[in-house]
Amino acid sequence: MTGSPTGGTRSAPVRAHPEDRRRHTLYFLEHAARQRPVHLDTDIDMTLIEAHRSDRRAAGRRYSVVTYLLHATGRVLHRHPEANAVLVPGRFFGLRGPRTLRFGEVTAKLALDRTVDGERTVLSALLPALESASLDEIQHRVDRYRGPGTEQLPEFRGVRLLGRLPVPLGRLAFAAALRDPAKRPGIFGTVAVSSLGHRPVDGFHSSGGTAITLCAGRVVDRPVVRDGRLAVAPVMRLGLTFDHRVVDGGTAADVLGDLKHELEGFDDGAEEDGIQPLVRGAGADLRP
């Protein structure tokens, strides 16, 4: 039985909780609300990647699943510069129409689940030049953010500052940092990557403030069909959210299809032999 406001059982008092450590996330969400997100997803057969991880683990080298995703993302977005871009809104009372800036370097914004001053929050680490980074280089960068005290790293100084500034000043500082679209890679990256594969999450979608956001679920054994026969394989659900202001559905579908091809056909020998095509600006001509 529920107590009434005028008598009976008294409810517990409601306590307001200041979100100081999450202010940067709230400011970001206000900005991201301007996007026009559309969601796609596909299943990735991770057989080759899981075999490679197992072989390297036996040799004393550890690679995380997100490292392979970052590796593939750098190469695929390099082939699709139209998706490695940011919108420049129209200006001068509409006399200049909207444009996009296309970036020659792929910089991922990797979401990190961390605890700051006893409160769970999200930090975002930037990983530049993914189009030419090796697995070892990417894993080294990822490992930098896995240890204790991540929130004290110098690259998160701005986040710490936003948590201390009064809210009006914090909003102004956040907006000022985003004023020049050409500087966006150093703030948001050019592609956002997030993973919940360490939890029982099969798939999810989010909008990371970039033209393309990639969301990886867990890797779990599922039935697949190969050459007309049923088999069991490790499968990962990969979600892709695109900002329809920047790219259209056909381009986004091409990016997702190329990521699937890159991950399912992973071949570390191509990278080690130096035959991976990385000619800057070659675009779709380098698609497999």
ABEGO torsion letter per residue (X at the ends): XBBBAAEEBBBBBBBBBBBAAAAAAAAAAAAAAABBBBBBBBBBBAAAAAAAAAAAAAAGBBBBAAAAAAAAAAAAAAABAAABBBBBBBBGGGABBBBBBBBABBBBBBBBBBBBGGBBBBBBBBBBGAAABBAAAAAAAAAAAABBGAAABAAAAAAAAAAABBAAAAAAAAAAAAABAAAAAAAAEABBBBBAAABBBABBBBBAGBABBBBBBBBBBBBBBBGGBBBBBBBBBBBBBBBAAABBAAAAAAAAAAAAAAAAABBAAAAAAGABBABBGAEAAABX
